[in-house]
Amino acid sequence: MERNELRDLERRCIQEELPYCQAACPLKVDVRAFCAAMAERRFDEAKKVLSKAMSFPEILGRICDHP
């Protein structure tokens, strides 16, 4: 991806619309909340975020091939 394309994605991501990664995710995982919880080492909270979107969040790391 070119720098200009990344900047365009960044501009869209920091607005109140869904971030690209969340919009592209078939399960619409709240990526912002998940990443924030992980960054603050609140792993139980991060798991709750995933649990809202899927029944078995433990499977995400095994089947999702997107970073």
VMD Tcl script that draws the C-alpha trace (Angstrom):
set ca {
  {0.00 0.00 0.00}
  {1.29 3.43 -0.87}
  {1.76 6.17 1.72}
  {-1.09 8.25 0.25}
  {-3.44 5.27 0.50}
  {-2.44 4.72 4.12}
  {-3.05 8.38 4.94}
  {-6.49 8.14 3.34}
  {-7.31 5.09 5.46}
  {-6.02 6.91 8.55}
  {-8.25 9.92 7.89}
  {-11.27 7.67 7.59}
  {-10.32 5.57 10.61}
  {-10.02 8.46 13.06}
  {-13.48 9.80 12.22}
  {-16.62 8.39 13.79}
  {-17.35 6.00 10.94}
  {-16.31 2.37 11.21}
  {-12.57 1.80 10.75}
  {-11.70 -0.02 7.54}
  {-10.68 -3.18 9.40}
  {-13.99 -3.31 11.29}
  {-16.07 -2.57 8.21}
  {-14.21 -5.26 6.25}
  {-14.53 -7.84 9.04}
  {-17.46 -10.19 8.36}
  {-18.18 -10.25 12.11}
  {-17.78 -6.45 12.56}
  {-15.49 -6.86 15.58}
  {-15.06 -3.54 17.42}
  {-11.37 -3.33 16.59}
  {-10.80 0.01 18.35}
  {-12.13 -1.27 21.66}
  {-10.31 -4.58 21.28}
  {-6.94 -2.94 20.53}
  {-7.39 -0.40 23.33}
  {-8.09 -3.15 25.87}
  {-5.14 -5.22 24.66}
  {-2.80 -2.20 24.77}
  {-3.80 -1.60 28.39}
  {-3.36 -5.31 29.18}
  {-7.06 -5.66 30.03}
  {-7.31 -9.09 28.46}
  {-10.66 -10.01 30.01}
  {-12.17 -6.83 28.58}
  {-10.65 -7.59 25.16}
  {-12.20 -11.04 25.25}
  {-15.60 -9.50 26.08}
  {-15.30 -7.26 23.02}
  {-14.70 -10.31 20.84}
  {-17.49 -12.24 22.56}
  {-20.00 -9.58 21.52}
  {-19.27 -10.34 17.86}
  {-18.70 -14.10 17.98}
  {-19.67 -17.10 20.02}
  {-16.19 -18.58 20.25}
  {-13.57 -15.78 20.33}
  {-10.74 -18.26 20.95}
  {-11.13 -19.40 17.34}
  {-10.35 -15.94 15.90}
  {-6.58 -16.34 16.10}
  {-6.77 -19.70 14.40}
  {-9.00 -18.88 11.43}
  {-8.61 -15.16 10.74}
  {-5.74 -14.55 8.34}
  {-5.89 -10.75 8.54}
  {-3.57 -8.80 10.81}
}
mol new
graphics top color blue
foreach p $ca { graphics top sphere $p radius 0.5 }
foreach p [lrange $ca 0 end-1] q [lrange $ca 1 end] { graphics top cylinder $p $q radius 0.2 }
display resetview
